[in-house]
Amino acid sequence: MRQNHENTGRPLDRRRFLTTAALGGATIVGASALGGLDADAAFAEPMPSLDPAITKSAFAEGRITRIKGSVLEVAGSYGDQHLIQLTNVTSIWKLRPTTADAVKVGDGLYARGVDMPDGTIAADAVWVNIVNLYVTIRGIAKDRLHFTHGSHETVGHVVPDTTTASYLGGALTPDLSRVRIGQAAQILGAWRPADDAIDIARVTVGH
Amino acid sequence: MACGSTALWAGETTWFCCGSSWGPCGSAGTGACGTCQSNAHQAAWPNTSAACFSITRPDLCGETIVQRACGSVMNVKHQCSGASVCVTVSDCGPRTQSFCGEATCCNGSCRTNRVIDLTPAAFSAIGNLSSGKLPVYIYE
C-alpha cells in the first residue's frame, strides 16, 4: 500500500510513512491502510496487508513495564528490552480494535513496525494480550467456555457483542450453541493478566 | 540453509506461540524440535517425523504432505499480497485433521486446510495476527 505525500507528490511507502508519523509529521490516514484490521473484518475479507516492497519489518514481544507518553516500555521474554513508539497511525488490537487508552502496564503484546534511528520501534500494529490457542473444549456455561491448552486449563469468557464462532470454516456467527464438549477448537482472544483467563474474540470449531 | 523458490505446498497458515512467553503461552514449551521461540521466524510443519504425522494426520484431509525435518527452511508467501517470510521448521503442527476442509480466501481465491503454523514473529511479517489465518504458498 502506498500513500501520496501531499507536499511532494512522491510515493510514500510504509517504512517512510511510519518514520514520518513517529517524528510527528504524518498526514493521518486510516490505520487499516497499513495493515491493522480487526479480527472479524480480516476473517471475513482477508485483504493483502503488507507492502511486499518492505523486506524486513521489526518485531517485538513481551510485557509492558511502563507507559511514558506514547512510548511503551516492554520487557521481552528473553531478557531483551524494547521501546514501542505508538503513532497516530498505529493500529491497536485488544480483543477488538481500540485506542492507546486501553493499553495497560502488565499487558503482553506483539508489535510490528519499523526500527528508528533512536532505537525505538515505530509501530504500525500492536496486538495486546492476543492469544491464538489450539484447545479441547472441556466445559460449557452460558457466559464462558472451559478448555485445555496442552495440559493447561483455562477459562474463556464469552463477551457480548464481540465473541463469534465459526463451525468447520463456516461464516462467523454469535451463536455458540453448537460448541460441544470434547471438540477441538481454535480460540482467538485476549488474555486477562488479572485472572489468567481469556476473553474470546472468535472460537473456530473443528471436527 | 538458503530460503528457496521451489514450490512445495499451498494452504492455510495459522499462528501459535512457543518458548518463553507471557500468559497461556508461557506453558507452551519449545516444541517438538526443542528450539521454538515466538519471537523468531519459525514454523511448525505437520510432517517432521512419523510420530508427528500420526498426530496431525493431514492425509485425512487429502494432504499427502512430504516429510521435512526440524531445521528445514521454507519461504512462506501470502497468496495475495506477495509478502513473504523465510522460516525454520521448529515444531510439529498444525493439527490439520481437526479442521479438514477449512478455507481462507483473498481476492476470490481460496486455500484449503491448515498446512503450516507460524510463530507470531513470522506470521506478523506477512499479515495481521488478529486475522488468525492466512492463505499462503510455501517454497523451499
Chai-1 contact restraints between the chains, C-beta under 6 A:
chainA,res_idxA,chainB,res_idxB,connection_type,confidence,min_distance_angstrom,max_distance_angstrom,comment,restraint_id
A,G35,B,N128,contact,1.0,0.0,6.0,A-B,restraint_1
A,L37,B,N128,contact,1.0,0.0,6.0,A-B,restraint_2
A,A39,B,S130,contact,1.0,0.0,6.0,A-B,restraint_3
A,A42,B,N128,contact,1.0,0.0,6.0,A-B,restraint_4
A,A42,B,S130,contact,1.0,0.0,6.0,A-B,restraint_5
A,A42,B,S131,contact,1.0,0.0,6.0,A-B,restraint_6
A,P46,B,C106,contact,1.0,0.0,6.0,A-B,restraint_7
A,P46,B,S131,contact,1.0,0.0,6.0,A-B,restraint_8
A,P48,B,C80,contact,1.0,0.0,6.0,A-B,restraint_9
A,P48,B,S81,contact,1.0,0.0,6.0,A-B,restraint_10
A,S49,B,S81,contact,1.0,0.0,6.0,A-B,restraint_11
A,S49,B,G127,contact,1.0,0.0,6.0,A-B,restraint_12
A,S49,B,N128,contact,1.0,0.0,6.0,A-B,restraint_13
A,L50,B,S81,contact,1.0,0.0,6.0,A-B,restraint_14
A,L50,B,A83,contact,1.0,0.0,6.0,A-B,restraint_15
A,P52,B,G82,contact,1.0,0.0,6.0,A-B,restraint_16
A,P52,B,A83,contact,1.0,0.0,6.0,A-B,restraint_17
A,S57,B,A125,contact,1.0,0.0,6.0,A-B,restraint_18
A,F59,B,A121,contact,1.0,0.0,6.0,A-B,restraint_19
A,E61,B,S38,contact,1.0,0.0,6.0,A-B,restraint_20
A,E61,B,N39,contact,1.0,0.0,6.0,A-B,restraint_21
A,R63,B,W22,contact,1.0,0.0,6.0,A-B,restraint_22
A,S77,B,S20,contact,1.0,0.0,6.0,A-B,restraint_23
A,S77,B,S21,contact,1.0,0.0,6.0,A-B,restraint_24
A,Y78,B,S20,contact,1.0,0.0,6.0,A-B,restraint_25
A,W93,B,S130,contact,1.0,0.0,6.0,A-B,restraint_26
A,G108,B,W22,contact,1.0,0.0,6.0,A-B,restraint_27
A,G108,B,G23,contact,1.0,0.0,6.0,A-B,restraint_28
A,Y110,B,P120,contact,1.0,0.0,6.0,A-B,restraint_29
A,R112,B,S124,contact,1.0,0.0,6.0,A-B,restraint_30
A,W127,B,L129,contact,1.0,0.0,6.0,A-B,restraint_31
A,I130,B,L129,contact,1.0,0.0,6.0,A-B,restraint_32
A,V131,B,P24,contact,1.0,0.0,6.0,A-B,restraint_33
A,N132,B,W15,contact,1.0,0.0,6.0,A-B,restraint_34
A,N132,B,G132,contact,1.0,0.0,6.0,A-B,restraint_35
A,H149,B,P24,contact,1.0,0.0,6.0,A-B,restraint_36
A,H152,B,P24,contact,1.0,0.0,6.0,A-B,restraint_37
A,H152,B,S27,contact,1.0,0.0,6.0,A-B,restraint_38
A,T154,B,P24,contact,1.0,0.0,6.0,A-B,restraint_39
A,G169,B,E102,contact,1.0,0.0,6.0,A-B,restraint_40
A,G169,B,A103,contact,1.0,0.0,6.0,A-B,restraint_41
A,A184,B,S98,contact,1.0,0.0,6.0,A-B,restraint_42
A,L188,B,G132,contact,1.0,0.0,6.0,A-B,restraint_43
A,W191,B,G23,contact,1.0,0.0,6.0,A-B,restraint_44
A,G206,B,S98,contact,1.0,0.0,6.0,A-B,restraint_45
A,G206,B,F99,contact,1.0,0.0,6.0,A-B,restraint_46
A,H207,B,S98,contact,1.0,0.0,6.0,A-B,restraint_47
